[in-house]
Amino acid sequence: YTVFGRVTPQQKQKLVQALQANQHKVAMTGDGVNDILAMKTADCSIAMESGNGATKQIAQVVLLDSDFSHMPHIVAEGRRVVNNIQRSASLFLVKNIFSISLAILSSLFAFTYPLQASQVSLISAFTIGIPGFMLALEPNKQRIRGR
């Protein structure tokens, strides 16, 4: 580990920028005004509840009990949410591709659209709504895909 002491706000910002230049994702934790520059530059900014009001305003995450040991749980929950949103979006995309394909085929071959609006709504509820809800409840500890 490398430890830096008595670091100025500009030096903190440069450290964050150097890590980002090396393709790292950077989370910056701070509780005072001197941390704001680095927190604004970081990919994720984390403030402590006991910290300065300005720091809490610019932070993306505020630790309400000022206990940094909760960060692994916060990261895991964030990954679960993002991955489940991506899965649900994939479901919607597949349904829309199917619906558009069916509409194009019915136009090309000059037959009426085989489904009524109420049937499409029921199909959406059972093929998208319920599976999407179940996916949202599913635990997921994988890294975020596409990153």
Number of C-alpha atoms within 10 A of each C-alpha: 3 3 4 9 5 6 12 11 16 14 14 20 20 15 18 23 17 13 13 15 10 8 9 12 13 19 14 20 22 20 21 16 14 16 22 27 18 24 26 17 19 21 15 15 23 22 29 22 17 15 16 17 14 13 26 23 12 16 21 14 16 21 20 10 10 14 11 12 9 11 12 10 10 13 13 15 15 15 19 21 18 15 21 22 15 14 16 18 14 14 16 17 12 12 16 13 11 12 14 12 12 15 16 13 14 14 12 9 8 9 10 10 12 10 13 8 8 9 11 12 12 12 14 15 13 11 14 19 16 12 15 20 12 12 16 18 12 11 14 18 13 10 13 15 9 4 5
